[in-house]
Structure formats: structure tokens, C-alpha cells
């Protein structure tokens, strides 16, 4: 066997090994985004798999146990409701009646075990009502007292 064939064969083996490592790594880390109704429609086939579930936190469903940091609530997409359990501190924007995306695994008993909660928020920015418009407020905070008198 010539050195060219050995070199080509070695390159193919290395390329195949790298391809397999990338494929296996991506396959193991993929998390699918679904709604509560899509997840519940899968039934037992979804048990033990990692998902991201998005929906609205149902009003009156939030139950906090502060000593153990356990949090239970329900997510809905308007068609189905999914009970969720989480252990830890939720984000500041997390509340009933607001959008949330939870990441975790679906247990066989119908409860979603969340490892992460991401609170959804409005994409519109509203400045505080009592703030001065734009650059004037910024300049006021940057200038020393008395310097801004000439700038007016």
C-alpha cells in the first residue's frame, strides 16, 4: 500500500470519527420547544426526554414552599394545561398570568420537572412616566452641579 493510500485512508478514518462525535454531541444536547398540548399529545413517548415548554402561567396555580424552594404551577397554551414542578429561585419577571418557558424533562406521571425557568417579557420598551426625555436626563446625570446652567 502506497503512502498516498495510507494518508487518504487515515484522513477518512479521522473525518468519520469527527463526524460521529459531532453527531452524537448534537443529538444528546438537542432540546425541542413544544407547547403543553403538543407535549401531552405525545403521551408516554415523551417521558424522560428533555424539552422546552412554553405557555402562560395559569392564574391561581402558583404554589411556593419557601423553606425547600419548591415551586409548583401550571402552564397552558389555551388548549391544555401542564403541571410543572421546579426547585430553585425563579426569575424576577416570573408571575401568574405571564408567559414562561421551562426547560427540563417530562415525567411519566404527567408532571413536567423543570430545571430552568425563563420568564418571557414584552418586547416594547416604555420609559418611566416621570423621566425627562432622552439626552437631557443623561446630561443631567453626567454634569457636575452648576455646570449645566450654561448649557440650557
C-alpha positions, 0 to 999 in steps of 0.5 A, spaced: 500 500 500 502 506 497 503 512 502 498 516 498 493 510 500 495 510 507 494 518 508 487 518 504 485 512 508 487 515 515 484 522 513 477 518 512 478 514 518 479 521 522 473 525 518 468 519 520 470 519 527 469 527 527 463 526 524 460 521 529 462 525 535 459 531 532 453 527 531 452 524 537 454 531 541 448 534 537 443 529 538 444 528 546 444 536 547 438 537 542 432 540 546 425 541 542 420 547 544 413 544 544 407 547 547 403 543 553 398 540 548 403 538 543 407 535 549 401 531 552 399 529 545 405 525 545 403 521 551 408 516 554 413 517 548 415 523 551 417 521 558 424 522 560 426 526 554 428 533 555 424 539 552 422 546 552 415 548 554 412 554 553 405 557 555 402 562 560 402 561 567 395 559 569 392 564 574 391 561 581 396 555 580 402 558 583 404 554 589 411 556 593 414 552 599 419 557 601 423 553 606 425 547 600 424 552 594 419 548 591 415 551 586 409 548 583 404 551 577 401 550 571 402 552 564 397 552 558 397 554 551 389 555 551 388 548 549 391 544 555 394 545 561 401 542 564 403 541 571 410 543 572 414 542 578 421 546 579 426 547 585 430 553 585 429 561 585 425 563 579 426 569 575 424 576 577 419 577 571 416 570 573 408 571 575 401 568 574 398 570 568 405 571 564 408 567 559 414 562 561 418 557 558 421 551 562 426 547 560 427 540 563 424 533 562 417 530 562 415 525 567 411 519 566 406 521 571 404 527 567 408 532 571 413 536 567 420 537 572 423 543 570 430 545 571 430 552 568 425 557 568 425 563 563 420 568 564 418 571 557 417 579 557 414 584 552 418 586 547 416 594 547 420 598 551 416 604 555 420 609 559 418 611 566 412 616 566 416 621 570 423 621 566 425 627 562 426 625 555 432 622 552 439 626 552 437 631 557 436 626 563 443 623 561 446 630 561 443 631 567 446 625 570 453 626 567 454 634 569 457 636 575 452 641 579 452 648 576 455 646 570 449 645 566 446 652 567 450 654 561 448 649 557 440 650 557 
